[in-house]
Amino acid sequence: MMLLLTAASANGNSLFKTESGLGIEYGGLGFQAIAQMPFKSLELYGALGITEDIRENERGIRGGIGANFFVTKHISLTTFGGIIDVDRYRSDEWFGGDLELTEYEYERQYGGSIGVKLYVSGQDKPGWVIGATYSACSDDSFGFVSLAYRF
């Protein structure tokens, strides 16, 4: 799917673009499928990515939707809403003093983020994208940086 979206966005002035990167607005390590709106300063995107928390041995898939509003051809204000975090809970079942069954339950934390991105080559050209976001969900809020490449 990623290759199909990248091939569809090969033309820099296309109505569709993709970005691959690391950040909250990429679902962790993932990509965005971006649609240019008739109002040139506005782009809407869907994001899908994977994450891994080495400390907790957790992996997950995250995603959401968002928008980029370009204030110049190199700077955009961004919003994102979707799965910000995934918490894992463990419940153990003991039978006769021995651990027989361990179950894991996952709880998605939905939230949103706002931020700013710098498009090194500009809005309509392939190149690096550097960003900073502030995210909040039901039990946490935090800042994060992102790094991506726009195709």
Phi and psi restraints in degrees (value plus and minus 20) as a CYANA .aco file:
   2 MET   PHI     -80.5   -40.5
   2 MET   PSI     -61.9   -21.9
   3 LEU   PHI     -84.8   -44.8
   3 LEU   PSI     -58.2   -18.2
   4 LEU   PHI     -83.0   -43.0
   4 LEU   PSI     -65.5   -25.5
   5 LEU   PHI     -86.8   -46.8
   5 LEU   PSI     -58.0   -18.0
   6 THR   PHI     -86.1   -46.1
   6 THR   PSI     -61.7   -21.7
   7 ALA   PHI     -84.2   -44.2
   7 ALA   PSI     -57.7   -17.7
   8 ALA   PHI     -87.5   -47.5
   8 ALA   PSI     -42.7    -2.7
   9 SER   PHI    -124.9   -84.9
   9 SER   PSI      -3.4    36.6
  10 ALA   PHI     -81.4   -41.4
  10 ALA   PSI     -52.7   -12.7
  11 ASN   PHI     -99.8   -59.8
  11 ASN   PSI      99.9   139.9
  12 GLY   PHI     -78.5   -38.5
  12 GLY   PSI     -47.9    -7.9
  13 ASN   PHI    -118.2   -78.2
  13 ASN   PSI      -3.8    36.2
  14 SER   PHI     -85.3   -45.3
  14 SER   PSI     139.0   179.0
  15 LEU   PHI     -94.8   -54.8
  15 LEU   PSI     -35.9     4.1
  16 PHE   PHI    -142.8  -102.8
  16 PHE   PSI     118.4   158.4
  17 LYS   PHI    -157.7  -117.7
  17 LYS   PSI     146.8   186.8
  18 THR   PHI    -153.6  -113.6
  18 THR   PSI     133.5   173.5
  19 GLU   PHI    -152.8  -112.8
  19 GLU   PSI     119.3   159.3
  20 SER   PHI    -136.6   -96.6
  20 SER   PSI     113.3   153.3
  21 GLY   PHI    -190.8  -150.8
  21 GLY   PSI    -191.3  -151.3
  22 LEU   PHI    -143.4  -103.4
  22 LEU   PSI     102.5   142.5
  23 GLY   PHI     142.7   182.7
  23 GLY   PSI     148.5   188.5
  24 ILE   PHI     -77.3   -37.3
  24 ILE   PSI     -64.6   -24.6
  25 GLU   PHI     -95.3   -55.3
  25 GLU   PSI     -18.2    21.8
  26 TYR   PHI    -131.4   -91.4
  26 TYR   PSI     -11.4    28.6
  27 GLY   PHI      51.4    91.4
  27 GLY   PSI       6.1    46.1
  28 GLY   PHI      81.5   121.5
  28 GLY   PSI    -134.8   -94.8
  29 LEU   PHI    -121.8   -81.8
  29 LEU   PSI      86.6   126.6
  30 GLY   PHI    -186.6  -146.6
  30 GLY   PSI    -172.2  -132.2
  31 PHE   PHI    -163.0  -123.0
  31 PHE   PSI     142.2   182.2
  32 GLN   PHI    -139.3   -99.3
  32 GLN   PSI     115.6   155.6
  33 ALA   PHI    -121.1   -81.1
  33 ALA   PSI      97.6   137.6
  34 ILE   PHI    -133.1   -93.1
  34 ILE   PSI     115.0   155.0
  35 ALA   PHI    -135.8   -95.8
  35 ALA   PSI     105.7   145.7
  36 GLN   PHI     -95.8   -55.8
  36 GLN   PSI     108.3   148.3
  37 MET   PHI    -106.6   -66.6
  37 MET   PSI     141.4   181.4
  38 PRO   PHI     -75.7   -35.7
  38 PRO   PSI     -53.9   -13.9
  39 PHE   PHI     -98.4   -58.4
  39 PHE   PSI      84.5   124.5
  40 LYS   PHI     -72.9   -32.9
  40 LYS   PSI     -47.7    -7.7
  41 SER   PHI     -98.2   -58.2
  41 SER   PSI     -25.4    14.6
  42 LEU   PHI    -136.4   -96.4
  42 LEU   PSI     109.8   149.8
  43 GLU   PHI    -145.2  -105.2
  43 GLU   PSI     119.9   159.9
  44 LEU   PHI    -132.2   -92.2
  44 LEU   PSI     125.8   165.8
  45 TYR   PHI    -164.0  -124.0
  45 TYR   PSI     135.4   175.4
  46 GLY   PHI    -132.8   -92.8
  46 GLY   PSI     122.1   162.1
  47 ALA   PHI    -146.4  -106.4
  47 ALA   PSI     126.4   166.4
  48 LEU   PHI    -167.1  -127.1
  48 LEU   PSI     113.4   153.4
  49 GLY   PHI    -178.0  -138.0
  49 GLY   PSI     154.9   194.9
  50 ILE   PHI    -138.7   -98.7
  50 ILE   PSI     132.9   172.9
  51 THR   PHI    -155.9  -115.9
  51 THR   PSI     138.7   178.7
  52 GLU   PHI    -165.8  -125.8
  52 GLU   PSI     109.7   149.7
  53 ASP   PHI    -127.6   -87.6
  53 ASP   PSI      82.2   122.2
  54 ILE   PHI     -83.4   -43.4
  54 ILE   PSI     -56.2   -16.2
  55 ARG   PHI     -81.4   -41.4
  55 ARG   PSI     -57.7   -17.7
  56 GLU   PHI    -124.5   -84.5
  56 GLU   PSI     -17.8    22.2
  57 ASN   PHI      33.0    73.0
  57 ASN   PSI      27.5    67.5
  58 GLU   PHI    -134.1   -94.1
  58 GLU   PSI     119.8   159.8
  59 ARG   PHI    -148.3  -108.3
  59 ARG   PSI     130.4   170.4
  60 GLY   PHI    -181.6  -141.6
  60 GLY   PSI     144.8   184.8
  61 ILE   PHI    -130.2   -90.2
  61 ILE   PSI     111.9   151.9
  62 ARG   PHI    -147.6  -107.6
  62 ARG   PSI     137.4   177.4
  63 GLY   PHI    -189.5  -149.5
  63 GLY   PSI     156.0   196.0
  64 GLY   PHI     152.5   192.5
  64 GLY   PSI    -187.4  -147.4
  65 ILE   PHI    -149.1  -109.1
  65 ILE   PSI     137.7   177.7
  66 GLY   PHI    -182.7  -142.7
  66 GLY   PSI    -195.8  -155.8
  67 ALA   PHI    -165.1  -125.1
  67 ALA   PSI     126.6   166.6
  68 ASN   PHI    -136.0   -96.0
  68 ASN   PSI     106.6   146.6
  69 PHE   PHI    -134.7   -94.7
  69 PHE   PSI      92.3   132.3
  70 PHE   PHI    -102.6   -62.6
  70 PHE   PSI     102.7   142.7
  71 VAL   PHI    -112.1   -72.1
  71 VAL   PSI     -45.3    -5.3
  72 THR   PHI    -161.2  -121.2
  72 THR   PSI     157.1   197.1
  73 LYS   PHI     -91.9   -51.9
  73 LYS   PSI     -30.3     9.7
  74 HIS   PHI    -132.8   -92.8
  74 HIS   PSI     -31.9     8.1
  75 ILE   PHI    -149.0  -109.0
  75 ILE   PSI     111.8   151.8
  76 SER   PHI    -149.4  -109.4
  76 SER   PSI     130.4   170.4
  77 LEU   PHI    -114.3   -74.3
  77 LEU   PSI     118.2   158.2
  78 THR   PHI    -149.1  -109.1
  78 THR   PSI     127.6   167.6
  79 THR   PHI    -149.1  -109.1
  79 THR   PSI     131.8   171.8
  80 PHE   PHI    -168.2  -128.2
  80 PHE   PSI     119.6   159.6
  81 GLY   PHI    -155.5  -115.5
  81 GLY   PSI     114.8   154.8
  82 GLY   PHI     143.8   183.8
  82 GLY   PSI    -171.3  -131.3
  83 ILE   PHI    -100.9   -60.9
  83 ILE   PSI      93.6   133.6
  84 ILE   PHI    -112.5   -72.5
  84 ILE   PSI     -54.4   -14.4
  85 ASP   PHI    -170.9  -130.9
  85 ASP   PSI     136.3   176.3
  86 VAL   PHI    -149.0  -109.0
  86 VAL   PSI     100.9   140.9
  87 ASP   PHI    -120.2   -80.2
  87 ASP   PSI     122.5   162.5
  88 ARG   PHI    -135.5   -95.5
  88 ARG   PSI     112.8   152.8
  89 TYR   PHI    -139.4   -99.4
  89 TYR   PSI     119.5   159.5
  90 ARG   PHI    -132.5   -92.5
  90 ARG   PSI     115.0   155.0
  91 SER   PHI    -147.2  -107.2
  91 SER   PSI     107.8   147.8
  92 ASP   PHI    -123.5   -83.5
  92 ASP   PSI     121.9   161.9
  93 GLU   PHI    -133.0   -93.0
  93 GLU   PSI     105.4   145.4
  94 TRP   PHI    -128.9   -88.9
  94 TRP   PSI     112.7   152.7
  95 PHE   PHI    -150.1  -110.1
  95 PHE   PSI      97.8   137.8
  96 GLY   PHI      40.9    80.9
  96 GLY   PSI      13.2    53.2
  97 GLY   PHI      64.7   104.7
  97 GLY   PSI     -23.6    16.4
  98 ASP   PHI    -132.5   -92.5
  98 ASP   PSI     124.9   164.9
  99 LEU   PHI     -95.8   -55.8
  99 LEU   PSI      94.9   134.9
 100 GLU   PHI    -123.0   -83.0
 100 GLU   PSI     -55.1   -15.1
 101 LEU   PHI    -165.5  -125.5
 101 LEU   PSI     109.9   149.9
 102 THR   PHI    -141.7  -101.7
 102 THR   PSI     105.0   145.0
 103 GLU   PHI    -136.0   -96.0
 103 GLU   PSI     125.5   165.5
 104 TYR   PHI    -136.1   -96.1
 104 TYR   PSI     115.0   155.0
 105 GLU   PHI    -137.5   -97.5
 105 GLU   PSI     121.6   161.6
 106 TYR   PHI    -135.9   -95.9
 106 TYR   PSI     116.2   156.2
 107 GLU   PHI    -144.2  -104.2
 107 GLU   PSI     100.6   140.6
 108 ARG   PHI     -99.8   -59.8
 108 ARG   PSI     117.8   157.8
 109 GLN   PHI    -127.2   -87.2
 109 GLN   PSI      88.9   128.9
 110 TYR   PHI    -107.2   -67.2
 110 TYR   PSI     125.5   165.5
 111 GLY   PHI    -189.9  -149.9
 111 GLY   PSI    -180.9  -140.9
 112 GLY   PHI    -167.0  -127.0
 112 GLY   PSI     147.5   187.5
 113 SER   PHI    -166.0  -126.0
 113 SER   PSI     135.4   175.4
 114 ILE   PHI    -148.1  -108.1
 114 ILE   PSI     132.0   172.0
 115 GLY   PHI    -190.8  -150.8
 115 GLY   PSI    -191.1  -151.1
 116 VAL   PHI    -156.3  -116.3
 116 VAL   PSI     123.1   163.1
 117 LYS   PHI    -148.1  -108.1
 117 LYS   PSI     125.8   165.8
 118 LEU   PHI    -131.3   -91.3
 118 LEU   PSI      98.9   138.9
 119 TYR   PHI    -116.6   -76.6
 119 TYR   PSI      83.6   123.6
 120 VAL   PHI     -77.8   -37.8
 120 VAL   PSI     -61.7   -21.7
 121 SER   PHI    -114.9   -74.9
 121 SER   PSI     -24.2    15.8
 122 GLY   PHI      85.0   125.0
 122 GLY   PSI     147.6   187.6
 123 GLN   PHI     -81.7   -41.7
 123 GLN   PSI     -62.8   -22.8
 124 ASP   PHI    -117.7   -77.7
 124 ASP   PSI      -9.3    30.7
 125 LYS   PHI    -143.3  -103.3
 125 LYS   PSI     127.7   167.7
 126 PRO   PHI     -82.6   -42.6
 126 PRO   PSI     125.4   165.4
 127 GLY   PHI     142.5   182.5
 127 GLY   PSI    -199.0  -159.0
 128 TRP   PHI     -95.8   -55.8
 128 TRP   PSI     127.6   167.6
 129 VAL   PHI    -148.9  -108.9
 129 VAL   PSI     107.0   147.0
 130 ILE   PHI    -139.7   -99.7
 130 ILE   PSI     113.6   153.6
 131 GLY   PHI    -162.1  -122.1
 131 GLY   PSI     148.4   188.4
 132 ALA   PHI    -160.6  -120.6
 132 ALA   PSI     114.1   154.1
 133 THR   PHI    -151.7  -111.7
 133 THR   PSI     136.7   176.7
 134 TYR   PHI    -139.2   -99.2
 134 TYR   PSI     101.3   141.3
 135 SER   PHI    -137.4   -97.4
 135 SER   PSI     130.8   170.8
 136 ALA   PHI    -163.4  -123.4
 136 ALA   PSI     119.2   159.2
 137 CYS   PHI    -155.3  -115.3
 137 CYS   PSI    -192.9  -152.9
 138 SER   PHI     -79.1   -39.1
 138 SER   PSI     -51.4   -11.4
 139 ASP   PHI    -144.4  -104.4
 139 ASP   PSI      -8.7    31.3
 140 ASP   PHI    -180.0  -140.0
 140 ASP   PSI     138.0   178.0
 141 SER   PHI    -166.7  -126.7
 141 SER   PSI     125.6   165.6
 142 PHE   PHI    -184.4  -144.4
 142 PHE   PSI     139.2   179.2
 143 GLY   PHI    -116.9   -76.9
 143 GLY   PSI     135.0   175.0
 144 PHE   PHI    -173.8  -133.8
 144 PHE   PSI     131.0   171.0
 145 VAL   PHI    -127.5   -87.5
 145 VAL   PSI     137.1   177.1
 146 SER   PHI    -154.4  -114.4
 146 SER   PSI     133.0   173.0
 147 LEU   PHI    -159.9  -119.9
 147 LEU   PSI     109.5   149.5
 148 ALA   PHI    -168.5  -128.5
 148 ALA   PSI     151.9   191.9
 149 TYR   PHI    -146.2  -106.2
 149 TYR   PSI     109.2   149.2
 150 ARG   PHI    -114.7   -74.7
 150 ARG   PSI     109.2   149.2
